[in-house]
Amino acid sequence: GCGRKRIESELFRRRVPRELWDEALEEVPPSDDVLDTLLRNRLRGASPYDRTALKRATDALQRRGFSWDEIHSAVERCKQDYNEEQEY
């Protein structure tokens, strides 16, 4: 449940030699599914259009080390899913 930046920070904190970082980071799975789940959990049922709830959720994801591009993509997917649910 952590982004690339958080993992890099942990590797640095644990004094893992930098020459091993690339190999370790290659093993990190794509974060889309994890990020989508974390975003939905952070919204706690609130609409992704609720600015306050969305700000709180995205700030929490940034603290977990996800990049803004990753978060933005997850928000767009969440909004699309929300709109599809509202149509039914």
Buried (B, 14 or more C-beta within 10 A) or exposed (E): EBBBBBBBEEBEEEEEEEEEBEEEEEEEEEBEEBBBEBBBEBBEEBEBEEEEBBEBBBEBBBEBBBBEEBBEBBBEBBBEEBEEEEEE
